[in-house]
Amino acid sequence: MPENLSPKTVIILSPSDFSLYTLSTIVSLRRAGVQVAGVGLLRLINPSRLLFEGRRDGVRLLKKIWNKLLWRNQIYESSGKETMPQFLKENDIPLERVSAVCKREGIPMRCCSNFNQVDFVDWVRASHADAVVFTGGGLVRQPLLDVTPKGIINCHMGILPGYRGMDLPEWAILNGKFEQVGCTVHIMNAGVDTGPILRRYPVALQHGENIRQLRDRIEYLMCSAMTRTVVDYLEGHIEAKPQAVVDGKQFFMMTPTLINVVEARLASLGGSQR
């Protein structure tokens, strides 16, 4: 087979065995003709991760672990129609653990405490994958960033370059930048969301929704946005466009008081904002 027609291969990085986002990405990429050469699975409970995320997220960490371990898709039941479980249902993707789909489909899997471990980076390098697809799991350092020809592809819950960091739908709404709500697929680099941009996917606000429902709709979009962009990027249909650091700002975790302000602003909106 000519080189330009050979199957493109990726390694997928997963934050946990329970990730619905990882599950949808594995199945969707394979159906699109991308070969998944392996899945790197981060152990959900390990001391270094608990320490790092505990310092960063505080009480949010406990809620996140509780949801991932015990509730999984049930946490979406009170949300709107566009959620990750709904994406799985619409695309006939069985609700199962990441390890289960890897075992059934014969996809190599590597568990680790940190994606930056030397032995894990060596495992990714040995796969000779074209790119790494990131579906969560903490900071990624330079050795792993450089290990594949096409880099590490991430779908960021914010419109780059303007909104980098955390709680970006909330910050965009607080700032009145409704057109900056959505997600961006980009190539990761050593900075915080400062890597080259592949595609932006804005999301219009809907009348009567709350922050939880909005974030669920963005996650729903991310499932398909990642696959479409990865396929087009690997096939050479789009090019990564560098972003200047000065063109954006890094935002941090929003306080509960400000979140209440955002919820009130959402409730006051009368229809889609564009």
Buried (B, 14 or more C-beta within 10 A) or exposed (E): EEEEEEEBBBBBBBBBBBBBBBBBBBBBBBEBEBBBBBBBBBBBEEEEBEEBBEEEBEEEBEEBBEBBEEEBBEBBEEBBEBBBBBBBEEEEBEEBBBBEBBEEEEBEBBEBBBBBBEEBBEBBBEBEBBBBBBBBBBEBEEBBBEBBEBBBBBBBBBBBBBBBBBBBBBBBBBEEEBBBBBBBBBBBBEEBBBBBBBBBBBBEBBEEBBBBBBBBBBBBBBBBBBBBBBBBBBEEEBEBEEBEEEEBEEBEBBEEEBBEBBBEBBEEBEEEBE
